[in-house]
Each structure stands twice: as C-alpha cells, then as structure tokens.
C-alpha cells in the first residue's frame, strides 16, 4: 500500500511540474503578445499574410482587402495569460499537496479535479449523445456576437473570425445568409454594393469574382449552408479520434483523482513527504 501511495505522490508531482512549466510558457507568451510586440512581429507578419492570402483567394475584384491582427493579438494575450495563471494555480496545488502531504491542499486539488472531470464528462456526453443540447446555446451566443459583423473588410475580431470561417469551410452565417440581417455595419456595406449576403459567403472557386456572387440571383454562393452545422459535421466525421482524445483525457484525470484521494485518506505517518 505504501508503495502505491509513493507512486501516486511521484506521479502527481511530476505531472503537475510539467503542467506548471506549460502554464509558465502560456503566461510568458501572453505577456509577450501584450507588451513585447516587436519580439513577435515576424510571426505576426507571417500570420497576417496567410490570412490575407486566404481571404483574397480569387477575390481579384477586392484586392485592397487586408487584415490587422492587433486586436486579435490583444485578445489572445489576455486569454493566454488567464489560462496560464489558472493552470499554474492548479498545478501548484497538486505539487504542494502531494509533495508535502498537506491534506487541506490535497482536498482542494481533488475537488477541483472532480469538478473538471464532471464538466468534461457532461460536455463529452452531450457532444456524442445529445448534440442539439450543446448547439442551441452555442448558436444563441454566436447570433448575439454576429450583430457586430462588419463585412469582408471588418477589423473587429468577430468579423475576421467569421470571414476566415466562411471562406475556409465554404459556409454562410450560423444557419444561413439571413443571420446577417441584424448586423448594422454589414447592412450599410450591403446597401452600397447591392448584395444580399456577405462577400465571404461566395464560393472561393468562382471564376471572375465580383460582388454579383453575393446576390440571391447567383448560384455562386453558400447562402444555404450554415457554418455551425458544417463545422460540427467536420468534427463528427472524426469520431474515432474524438473518442480517443476524450476517453484518454478522462482516464488521465480519473487516475490523478484516485491517487489524490489515496494520499488524502492515508494516515499522516503512512506516506512521508518527498525529499
């Protein structure tokens, strides 16, 4: 039994040290993205070029299109930093609790792991068993954000995200082209160009691209193919891989929980701190 507990200690400490290092890497990446733009400028330039190339595929009639990743980078910096801090705190709890046999910290760490495990199990179960339960709230949130869509030249993160998604997956809107009717900024552009849907809804394999492909009279658009279903189906088509990742992650967390509970319920003298 003591051997099992010692193995548990080592496993928890080693794994959490690895996660802690990854957390520190996330925090550093976030801080660099926020405060050291010059360090990342070569990478940013490359990313901007790739996105511009994607959006300008056969869109010769709109050659002045360009993207600026400044806002994206700011958002990314915040996300990376927050994720890094959260993971670092959890990792420190696991390291301190297991290494020093601090039962209060082990309890907190175990509770956090259980909450994460339950949340992931629910999401995985809904994804494979009742996808509509997940899709409905996602759809609602996406439609709320779509109000800020500005069009193919939009500089906001929501505009750039939708443009890339619609061009990449050959789709239009969440359900279809009508999802953009409440987007005031885009409607201004639509009126000027006399189009019925965003230019990003046009098929990228059209010959001689013109704004005419974004009109109802054209068959050179994806107006009836919603992006949510298209992307969801892409994920569903890789079920074996998704099953493997989901089961592996849940099993990994379950092992950590078992080791944590074992250490927590051990007598104070049964397992000595590592060192």
Number of C-alpha atoms within 10 A of each C-alpha: 10 12 9 12 20 20 13 22 27 16 17 23 22 15 14 22 17 12 18 22 15 16 24 18 15 22 24 16 18 24 17 16 24 17 11 12 14 11 11 13 12 10 11 18 12 11 15 16 15 13 17 18 15 16 25 20 15 18 23 13 12 16 12 10 15 18 19 19 18 17 12 15 18 15 15 16 22 16 14 20 23 16 16 23 16 13 21 22 14 18 24 18 23 30 26 19 26 31 20 17 20 18 19 12 19 23 19 15 26 22 15 15 19 16 12 14 19 13 12 15 16 11 17 18 13 15 16 13 10 12 14 13 12 12 16 11 11 13 15 12 11 16 18 11 13 20 18 19 25 24 25 23 18 21 19 18 18 18 21 23 14 24 27 17 19 27 21 13 17 22 29 32 27 24 18 18 22 14 17 24 14 15 18 14 15 23 21 13 16 20 10 9 14 14 18 21 28 27 27 27 28 28 24 21 13 15 11 10 20 15 18 18 24 27 20 14 11 11 14 19 27 25 25 15 20 20 21 20 14 18 15 13 11 12 12 14 11 10 12 10 12 15 13 11 12 17 14 12 14 18 13 12 16 15 14 22 21 13 22 25 18 15 26 21 11 15 9 13 7 13 19 16 16 12 5
